[in-house]
């Protein structure tokens, strides 16, 4: 397997994934996918609108915004999530919003959407502020030693999502759910040779059989939901209350207990992991570029009266939001998404056959030379002017299936990042640069090790 060589100015660029410079065979593709999904992306994907090949099955990687718009919006029903994606996630989240297709997805989306309205998301901001405050205390308590910020951000965002999901805290065993999520991602979240070869769903995937904790996680969620049904809602409705009260405006259908559980687990898994990753990469970039960090800190300290960001502060934290946007561009949590064509189509003038795999390599799209100026560089100011084509920037997807929690995640990220920057100066630990590796999500392998100096 041949990789691109670092450019001479690589020392001035943030870490990135070495992309492939020649076609990979079946075995190399499987190994690359299991080690780092993004390592199967050809280097030419940074310059071409589409790249096609065959590895067991025909595949196409699409980087053209107009073609992506067709996949995600105009011809959406022809491109359901790939069987590989469903096989990876269904054991943990069932037929929830993330997995479901067609009419089953639509009624769930209509039912859940009001829970993520602007008003409800803003009402949940105090939970985010309290979690950020606890993070400040933990980092300050660590003393002069370096802090692994990825794990700290996972702890912080899990605090948020568990509080907004089961606010009473009683009957919800956080540690059980947290351990089960980590175990599933590490043990079952890797592509199997059977997936690459297109074996049917009923053929067992050994790694997924070994993944522990998922049945227990589902039982914990079931008990917590039943307890809330028996005891009634809290004074301030949390996500569970809102979903329990929700109904499809077209059919009047409400979610059953298993449907509630699968969707809540989806929100818990996605709602803390992806935001923790965005924050971890943003903090890495802040340590990488001290001038940008100083600017973000000055903004935070001018807006936050007591070093804690609140929901009403978010619109004023303009540069902090730009940092988050740029972190999501360089390190999108979902760096590659996969679809399966149901019928023939044409993308970028190329024929797509039924059964073909159509991949949207978001990592390559966000670094495409035709779409971005200086694409490998960290430049938050690129977000100060006109925003790019909406299908050139897809950290949350787009079209009808855009992430339902996007506004929640962005509010949370700005609140936590600005609070941390108002209280600490972060510097990188030499020799401990993270390595971008995607299995299910784009994680900083090795962690984000930073020195945190108190500035308040």
N, C-alpha and C positions, 0 to 999 in steps of 0.2 A: 504494500500500500504506500503510495507516494503522497507526501503532503507538500503544501506550499511552503517555501522558505520565508522566514520573517524578513520584512523589508528593513533597510538600513535605519529607518527612523522608528523602528518598533519600540524602542525604549521610551518614546514619547507618546505612545498609543496605549490605551487600556488593553487588558488581556482579551484574547479572542480565540476562536476555534480554528485550528488548521484544517482547511478544506481539502478535498481529494482532487488530484490532478490527472487521474486516469480511471477508467471504468473498473469497478470491483466485481469479482466473481461472487457466486452464491455464498460460499463459506466466509469470504472476507466481509461481505455485506452483513451477514448475520452477526459476526463477531463485532464489527464496527457498531451495529445497531445496539447490541447489548452493552457495549462499553460507553458509547456516546452517540445517541441518535443523530446529532448534527454532523458527525464525522462522515456520514454518507453523502452529504451535499457536495456536488462538484464545484470546484473553484470557479468554473465558467458561469455558474448560476449568478455570480455577482455582476455579470455583464449581459447575459442573454435573457429574453423574455420567457423562454421555455426550454427545458432540457428533458429528453426522454431516454428510456432504456428498458432493459428487461433483466430482471433478477428473479427467476421463477415465474413472475407475472410481469406484464407490461406496466410501466409506470411513467409518469410525467410530473416534473416539478415546474410549477407555474409562478413566475415573478412579475407578470404584467398586470398592472392594476385593473385594466378593463376586463381581462380574462378572469381575474380573481372576483371581480364584481359579478360576472356571469355565474361562477361557481357558488358564491355565497348569497346571491340575491336573485338574479334574473332566472336562473335555472336550478334553483335551490333543491327541489325535490329529486332532481336527477343525480345529486351528489350527496347521498347520506354519509354519515361517518363510516369509516372503513371498519371491516370486521375485526381487524387487529385492534383498533382503538376500543371497540365495544368489548372484545374478549379481555382486554387488560383491565377495564374499569367496572364491568357489570357485576363481578362478584362482590365488590364493595358498595356500589351505589345503585344496584338494581336497574329498573327501567325509569330512572328519574329524568329530569329535564336534560341532563348532560348526555344521556344515552338514547332516549326515546326519539322516534321519528314520526312524521306525518301528523295525523289527527291526535294521536296520543300525546305527542309533544305539544301541539297547539293548545289543547285545553289546559294542560299543566302550566304552560307559559302565561296564558290569560289569567289563571287563578293566582299565580305567584307574583305577577307583575306589580300589583298595588302595594305589596309589602316593601318594594324597593323604590317607592316614589321619593321625590326630593324631600318632602316633609318628613316621611318616616326615617329616611337616612339621616337627616339632620337631627332628629330626635334621639338617634343612637350615638351622636357625637360625644356626649359625656362619658360613655363607656370607653371610647377611644382615648379620651383625655386621661382618664384614671389609669388605663393600661400604660400610657406613655409616662405618667408620673411614677408608676411602679418600676418601669424600666430605668428611669433616671436614678432611682434609689439603688437598684441592683448594680448598675454600672459604677456609681459612686462608691458603693460598698466593696467593690472588687479591689479597691486600692490602686497602687501604681502599676500593677501587672496588666499585661495585654488582655483584652476581652475578645472572645470569639463571637462576633456580632451576628453571624447567621443564626446560631443557636439562640442568642438573646432575642432576635427578631421573631423567631418561631415561637418562643415563649410568650412574647408580647402580643403577637397577632392571634395566638390561640386563646389567650386571655380575652381578647376582644370578641372573637367569634363564639366562644362558649358562653360568654356573658350575654351577648345579644340574641343567642339562640335559646338558652335555658337560663334566663336571668335570675331565677330564684336560687339556682345552684344546687338545691336539694334534689336528690334522686338522680343526679347526673354525675357519673364518675369520670371526671375529666382525664385523669391519668390513664384509665383503661382505654378510653377512646384515642387519646394521643399516642399511646404505645401501639395500638392496633393500626393506626394510620401509618406510622413510621415503618412498622413491620411489613405492611402490605406494599408500600412503595418500594422498599428495598428488596423484598423477596419475590413479589409477583409482578412488579411493574416493568419487567424486561421482556422484550420480544422473543418468542420461541421460534425455533426452526419450523415448527408446525404452522405458525402464523405466516411466515415468509412463503412457505410452500402452498398456503391456501387451504390447509386441512379444515374440515367443518368444525363448528363450535363444540359438538359433542365429544370430540377427541380430547382427552384430558391433557392439560399443559402442566407438567410436573411442578414447576415453580409456583404456580398458582394453587396447587393442591397443598403445598407445604406452608403457604402463607398463613400464619397464625393470627388469632385475635379478631378476625372479621365477624364470625358469628357472635362472639361476646360483645363486640362493639354494637352490633345491631340490637342485641337484647337490652343493653344499657339504654340505647335511644328509645326503644319501645316502652321500657318501664317509665322513663322520664316523660314521654308523651302521654301515657295513660295517667300518670300522676297529675299532670296539668289539666287533663280533661276532667278528672275527678274533683280537683280543687278549684278550678276556674282560673281566669287570667289574672296577671299581676296588675297593679295600678297603672304602670306605664307599659303598654304592650311591647313585648319583644317579638322576635321573628317567629317563634313558635305560635304565639297568640295570633299574630297576623295571618299565618297560614291556616291555623285552625278555623279562623273566621272567614277565610277566603272561599269564594266560589266562582266557577266559570260564569262570566256574565252572559254567555250565549246559551249554555245548557243548564245552568244552575248546579252542576255537579261539584261536589266537594271531594277533597282528597281523603282516601281511606287511611287507616293507621299505617299500613305498610308503605303507601305512597308518600305520606308525610315523613315517615322515617327515612326513606331513600332520598328524598329531596333535602331534608335537613342534613343528612350525612354528606350529601353533595356540597351543600353550602359550607359545612364545617371543613371538609377536606380542601375544597378549592379556595374557600374564603380566608384561610390562614396561610396556607402554603404559598400561594401566588403573591400575596401582599408582603409576606416575610421575605420572599426572594427579591421583589422590587426594592424593598428597603435595604436589604443586604447589599445589593449591587449599587444602590445609590450611595450608601455609606462608603463602599470601596472607592467609588468615583470621587467622592468628596475628599477622601484621604489622598487620592491620586492627584487631584487638582486643588491645591490649597487656596489659590485665589478665588476659585468658584465657591469653596467652602466659606471663606471669609465673607464673601458677598451674601451667601445664603444666611449665615449667622447674623450679619448686620440687619438683614431684613427681618429675621425672626425676632431679634431682640428689640427692634423698633415697633413690632406689632404686638408681641406678647407682653402683657403687663407683669406677669409673675413667672415667666419661663415656661408656661404651659399653654399649648395651643388648644383652642376650642372651635366648635363648628362654625361660629360666626367669623372667626379669624381667617378661614380658608380662602375666601375671595381676595384678601389682601396679601396673601403669601404667594405672589405671582412668580418670583424667581424659584422658589422652592418647588412649585408645581412644574416649572420648566426642567428642573433637575430630575424630578420623577419621570416626566415624559421622556427625557433623554436616556435615563436608565432603562426604561421599558423599550426604547428603540434598540439600544445596544444589546440588552439581555432580556428579550421577551420571555416570560415564564413558559409559555407554550411556543417553543421555538420552531416547531414543525407540526402541522396538522395534516391529517390524511383523510381522503374521501374515496369512495368507490363509485364509478360511473355505472348507472343502471341502463342507460341507453346511449346510442351513438351521439356524438357532439363534435364541435370544432372549437379549439382554443388556440389562439395565436396562429390560426391557419393550419393547425395540425389536427388530424383525425383522432378522435377519442373513441375507443371501442367499448361496448358493454363489458363490464368486469375489470376495466383498466383502473389502476390506482392513480389518483390525482392528488399530489402532495402540494401543499402551500408551505414552502420553507420560510417562515416568517423571519427567521434569523438572517437569511440571505436577502429577503425583500427589504429589510430595514437597513441593509448595508449595500444596496444595489447602486452601482456607480452611475446609472442613468437617472436615478431618482433622488439622490442625496449628494450634496456638496461635502467633500472630505468625509466620506461615509464611515470610516473606521475611527474617527476622532470623537472625543467627548466635547460637545459644543452645546450647552444648554441654551445659548442665545438663538440657536436656529429656530426655537419655538416662540421667539418674541414677535415674529412677523406673521406672514400668511402661513397657515398650516398646509401641509402637503395634501395631495390627493388622499381622500379618506381610505382608499384601498391600497395605498402604499404604506400605511401605518396601522398595524392590526394587533396590538397587544391584547385586545379583548375580542378579537374577531370582528365581524360586522354582519350586516344584513339582519334578517329576523332572528337569527340565533346569536346575535351579539351577547356577550356575557351579561346576564341579568344583574350582576352585582358590581358592574364597572364603576358606577358613581360611588358606591359604598367603599370600594377598594381605594379609589383615588382620594377620597376624603380622609380615610384612615391613614394612608401613606403620608399625606401632607401634614396631618396633625402630629403623627409620631416623629417624622423626620425633622420638622421645624422645632419640636420640643427638644429633641436630642441635640440639635445644632445650637440651640439657644443656651444649652447647659454645658456642652463639652466641645473641645477641639480634638478632632480625630487625626491621628497620623498612622501611616502604614508600618507594620513590622517588617523589617528587611528580610528578604528571602522567603516570605510567606504569601506571595501573590496567589489568589485563588485561581483555579482552573475551571473554565466554563464547561460543564458536562451536563448533557440532557439525557435522562432516562424517561421519566414521565414529565418532568419539568426541568428547566435550565438552572441547575444549582451551582454554587461556587464550591467545587470540590477542594477539600483542604480547609474550608472555612474562610471567613473574613476576619483576620486577626488585626485588631487596631489598638493602639494606645489611646486612652481617653483622658484628656486633661480637663479638669473642671474650670469653667470660665465664669461662673456666677458666684 
